[in-house]
């Protein structure tokens, strides 16, 4: 294992590289969406589906005057996808969270929008199914736990920017060359990837409990930048030549197992309040 310090140039280069590496998903088909006891449930049709979820707009009338109010959640089809055979639909009374199951096909989900915060009242569960899938999350506040799951052997991407989770955040992917980028606040965060050359970055957030990162076999890259983890960081990478970058962060404790291969561990401006161990050997940080 090689250990070294590096310039702060790395702190943004890795994250920006992931943000611009996305590919366009060819979409279509129809998704079904419904308010089921306060939970917004969305199900794909097994084809490549592409949808966006953001705050809804409803028309109301007071004293003969009509107003547009922000209310509920809007589900809009993108790139030829329809929602209940419509272009889009607004769902109100959503107080039990969000469940998305897009099934097979190369799917795309956009959650949130750039102009304001999308609030989800309750937990969020997203299962993209098999295929080469992409999820973009932007300015979303979740009042509960959040779980993002990618199945199959496709090259999947999760890019979450300015995500606030009141509970625990979990991101999981199967085989394939997957990419997970999290700019998020949460109680506990768990990231797990399987075989393939994966990229994982967790940046700019506050994690009150534990950050767990586990990658499978392959040449994986993991970056933890500008993080404040009150509890512990627990990281394990599988067989392969992996690179782990830790920069401008503070951890309560940290334990890293690089699996004894030709790996690189890069450290810069890291403070650890408690024990620190790399490959089972106590290390000094600065």
N, C-alpha and C positions, 0 to 999 in steps of 0.2 A: 504494500500500500504506500502511495506517495502522499505526503502532506506538505502543503505550502500555503502562503498567503498571496493574495492577488489584489489587483487594482480595482477600485470601485466602478470601473468601466463595465465590469461584468454584471453589475446589479440590475441594469435595465436591458442589456443586450439579449440576455436569455429570454426574458419575458416578452420583449417586443418581437423577437424571432418567432415565438410561438403564435402570437396574435396575428401575424401576417401569413401564417403557413396554411390557413384553412383552404379547403377545396369546396367548390360549389356542388350541392347535392341536387340531382335531378329528381323532381317531385311530381306529384299528381295525386289521384285517388281521392277518397272521401274519409273523413274522420267523423265519428259520432261523439257528441258532447251533451252532457246533461247535468243538471243539479240534482244530486241524489242525497237527500237528507242533509243538505247544506254543503256537501262536498262536490266540487266540480270534477267530474270524471270524463276523461277523453280517451277514446280508443281508436287506434289506427286500423286500416283495412288490410294490412299485410303488403300493400304496395309502398312505394316511396312517398311518404307524406311530409309536408312542410307547413308548419303553423306558427303563429305568433300569439302570445298571451300578454295582454296589457290592460290597464284600466279601461273600463267601458264608459260610454257616453249614452245617457238616456234623455229623452225629451219629457219635460213636464210643463204644466200650465198652472199659473197662479194669477187669479184675478183677470183672466183673459190674456195674460202675457205668457208667451212660451219661452222656456229656458232649456239650455243644455246643461245637464249635471253629470259630474263624474260619479259613476256608481257601478259596482260590480266589476266583472272581468269580461273582456272581449276576447273571443277566440276567432282569429282571422286566418283564412287559408292563404298560402303563398305559393307561387310558382305552379298554379293550376290545381292545387288542393282545395277541396270544398269542406265546409263544416255543416253537417246535417244537410248536405246538398245545397248549401247557401255559400255566399262569399264570406260572410262572417255572422257571428251571433253574440249578443251580450247576455250574460247570466248574472242575475242579482241574487241576494240572499246567500252568498257564499261565506259561511262561517265555520266550515268543517275542513278547510284545506283543499288541496289539489292532488289529483291522481292522474297521471298520464301513462298510457300503455300503447306504444306505437307499433309494437309487433315487428314483423319482418320488413325487409326493404331498406333502402338508403334514406333515412329520415332526417329531418331538420326541425329543431324546436328553438324558437326565440322566446325567452321569458323576460318581460320588461321592455322598457324603451328609454331613450336618452333624455327626454324632456322632464322626467319626474320619477318619483318612486312608485313602484308597483307593490302594493301591500297584499300579502296572502294571509288570510285569517285562518291559521291552522297549519298542520304539517303538509309537507310536499313530498310526493313520491313520483319519481320519473323513471320508467323502464323503457329504454329505446329499442330493446329487442336485438335480433341479429341484423347484420348489415353494416355498412359504413355510415355512421351516424354522427351528427354534430348538434350540440346544445350550446347556445349563447345565452348567458344570464347577465342582465345589466340593470343596476339600481333596483334591486328587489329586497324587500323586507319580509321575512317569513316568521310568523308567530308560532313556532313549533320546530320540530325536527325536519331535516331535509335529506333526501337520499336520491342520488343519481346513479343509475345502473345501465351499463352497456354490455350486451351479450354478443356472442359469436366471435368470428375472427376478423372482422372489419377493422379498418384504421379509424378509430373513433376519436372525437374531440369534445372536451368540456371546457368552455372558457367562461368563467364567472368573474365579473368585475363589479365591485361595490355591492357585495352581497352581505346582508345581515341576517343571521339565523339565531333565533332566540334559544334554540335547543342545540342538538348535535347535527353535524354535517358529515355525510358519508358519500364518497365517490368511488365507484367500482367499475373495472373494465376487465374483459376477458382477453384472449390472445389477439394479436395484431399490434401494429405500431401506433400506440395510443398517446394522446396528449391531454393532460389535465392541468389547467391553470386556475388557481383559486386566489382571488383577492377578496377575503371574507373574514367576518367576525363570527365566532360561534363558541359554544361551551367546550365541546370536544370535536376534533376533526379526524376522520379516518380516510386514508387514500389507499387503494389496493389495485394493482395492475397485475396481469398474468404475463405469459410469454410474449416476446416481441421487444423491439427497441423503443422504449417508452420515455416520454418526457413529462416530468411532474414539477410544477412550481407552485409554492404557497408563499404569498407576498402580502405585505402591507396590512396585516390583520392583527387582531388581538384574540387569543385563544385562552379561555379561562382555565381549561383543564389539560387534556392530553392531545398532542398531535401525533398520530400514528401514520407512518408511510411504509408500505411494503410493495416492492416490485418483484416480478418474476424473472426468469432467465432472459438474457438479452443485454444489449449495450444501452443501459438506462442512464438518464440524466435527471438529477433531482436538485432543485434550488430552493432554499429557504432564505428569503430576503426581507428585511425590514419587518420582522415579526416580533411580537411580544407573546410568548407562551408562558403563562403563569405556572402551569404544571410541568409536564415532561414531554420531551420529544423522543419517540421510540421509532427507529428506522432500521429496516432490513432490506438489502437488495439481493437478488438472486444471482445465479451463475452468469458471468459475463463481465466485461470491462466497463465498470460503471463510474460515473462522475457525480460527486456530491458537492454542492456549493452552499456554504453557510456564510451569510454576510449581514452586517448591520442589524443584529437581532439579539434579543435577550431571552434566555430559557431558564426555567426553574431547574431542570435537569435535562441531560441528553445522553442517549445511548444509541450508538450507530454500529451496525454489523454489516460490513461490505462483503462478507462471504469469502474473503481471502483470495480474491482474484487480482488481476492487474488493474486495480481501481485507483481513482484519484479523489482525494479529500481536500477541498479548498476552503480556507478559513480567512475571514477578515472582519474585525470589529464585532466579535461575538462575546457576549457576557453570559456566563453560566453561574447561577446563584448556588447550585448544589453540585452533586456528583456529575462527572462527564466521563464517558468511556467510549472509545472508538475501537471496533473489532475486539472488544473485551479488554483493552489496555487503557488505563486512566491517562487522560491527555490534558495538557495545559491549553487554555484558550486566552484570547486577548481581545 
